[in-house]
């Protein structure tokens, strides 16, 4: 199966993905993100949806559960940028992503 990658992010983050050649759709809040995610998930060629975590947190529970129940597209949260802040908890975040993708918790060495 072949699928495309799409990004749903805030305007500042979406620009960076577009510059890298990845299709990105801007959303200002969880309501806009819900509409965009449902539209993209309905596309037959959509394989992976990268969604800024702060937007995904604003998606209503029922809509989010529907996205998480489907195997395709795979919805992957990406961290919001921490402009000027020191990055913290990177390993925990990666472990959580791996756990969601493979179904069990792993230990990084």
Buried (B, 14 or more C-beta within 10 A) or exposed (E): EEBBBBBBBBEEBBEEBBEEEBEBBBBEEBEBBBBBBEEBBEEEEBBBBBBBBBBBEBBEEEBBEBBEEEEEBBBBBBBBBEEEEEEEEEEEBEBEBBEEEEEEEEEEE
